[in-house]
Amino acid sequence: MVLDGKIKDLVNNFDSEDIMSNFLNNDVEMCGGGPVISAMIASKNLGADSSRILSYKNSGDVTGDRSAVVGYLSAVFYKK
């Protein structure tokens, strides 16, 4: 969940270069990292300048077993 916290911070900062650098250097882990970064870059090219996390949960929220969890995050990229 520490790694998830870093991902949440990176998404909230809306800095595609920082998130890409962390992802490529294996400083963070996320399924679909490439598509997330691509969506962020495309959103910026279309005028977005901000992001907001809509929801974050992990598999332990459903199973109750928090010994090994997978995180799920949804976010929106938008123009203020």
C-alpha positions in Angstrom: 0.0 0.0 0.0 3.0 2.3 0.3 3.6 1.9 -3.5 -0.1 2.7 -4.0 0.4 5.9 -2.0 3.2 7.0 -4.3 1.0 6.3 -7.4 -1.8 8.3 -5.9 0.6 11.3 -5.3 2.0 11.0 -8.9 -1.5 10.9 -10.4 -2.7 13.9 -8.2 0.4 15.9 -9.4 -0.6 15.4 -13.0 3.0 15.2 -14.1 3.3 12.6 -16.9 7.1 12.8 -17.1 7.4 12.1 -13.4 5.0 9.2 -13.4 6.7 7.8 -16.6 10.2 8.1 -15.0 9.0 6.3 -11.8 7.3 3.6 -13.8 10.2 3.0 -16.2 12.7 2.9 -13.3 10.6 0.4 -11.4 10.1 2.8 -8.5 6.4 2.1 -8.7 4.3 -0.7 -9.9 1.0 -0.5 -11.8 -0.9 -2.7 -14.2 -1.7 -0.6 -17.3 1.1 2.0 -16.6 1.6 2.6 -20.3 -2.1 3.3 -21.0 -2.3 5.5 -17.9 0.7 7.6 -19.0 -0.7 7.7 -22.5 -4.1 8.9 -21.3 -2.4 11.6 -19.2 -0.3 12.8 -22.1 -3.2 12.8 -24.5 -5.3 14.7 -21.9 -2.6 17.3 -21.6 -2.4 17.7 -25.4 -6.2 18.3 -25.4 -5.9 21.0 -22.8 -6.2 19.3 -19.4 -4.2 20.8 -16.6 -5.4 19.0 -13.5 -6.2 15.6 -12.2 -8.4 14.3 -9.4 -8.6 10.8 -7.9 -12.2 9.7 -7.9 -11.8 6.5 -6.0 -9.1 4.3 -4.5 -9.8 0.8 -3.1 -7.8 -2.4 -2.8 -8.7 -6.1 -2.9 -8.5 -6.2 0.9 -11.5 -3.9 1.1 -13.6 -6.8 -0.5 -11.9 -9.9 1.0 -10.8 -8.5 4.3 -7.4 -10.2 3.8 -4.8 -7.4 3.7 -1.7 -9.6 3.7 -1.3 -9.1 0.0 -3.5 -6.7 -1.9 -4.0 -5.2 -5.3 -4.9 -1.5 -5.6 -7.5 0.0 -7.9 -7.7 3.7 -8.7 -9.9 5.8 -10.9 -9.1 9.4 -11.8 -10.1 12.1 -14.1 -7.9 14.5 -16.1 -9.5 17.9 -16.7 -9.1 21.6 -17.4 -9.7 23.9 -14.5 
